[in-house]
Amino acid sequence: MTDVEWEKIVQLERAINPSGQQGSFGFSILGGAGTKFPAVVCEVDPGGPADRTGKVFVGDQLAMLNGENLDELRPAELVQRIRTAPSPSIFVLLKDENLQQQVLALLRKQERRAQARQRSGAVSSPNVNASSGEVQKLPTHKKVSSPALSNSSGTGAESEDHRERRRKKHDRIIEVE
């Protein structure tokens, strides 16, 4: 049983890509039915629609989308529903402090593993479901803007190739079982 601290309703309108097409709502999720976590926000695109509301945070649980309960949807179904949702759409989000802490701990652990692989010279792999090896991609999503996960030195000495690899790594939706 979860200890939901609050429920909020957020209306999000998709961003418009440079090509003029509708883009994302500005967040990525992990979890879903059949996994360790319910559908939970794991990334918020800095400056994106979700971020601009000031109401969507890493660790928020997605309970409903346009009146549809999301609890029984598997990760691939969640992604499909969000991708095909109209703009604007209404999201019902729940906050459970324990769930949020678990998600942040998982993301920090994944970041530490990626940094260790990078230091060891191993080829960095994207966020992958350890049991199935599945990775699902949502275009236009970027790195979490959570201060709890920030570890940037801010030197600006990053190579273009490294920035591109990092961008691709974070253009993913994470599945966790």
Secondary structure, DSSP 8 states (H G I E B T S, - for coil): -----EEEEEEE---B-TTSSB---SEEEE--TTSSS-SEEEEE-TTSHHHHHT---TT-EEEEETTEE-TT--HHHHHHHHHH--SSEEEEEEE-HHHHHHHHHHHHHHHHHHHHHHHHT--------TTT---B--TT------GGG----------HHHHHHHHHHHS-BB---
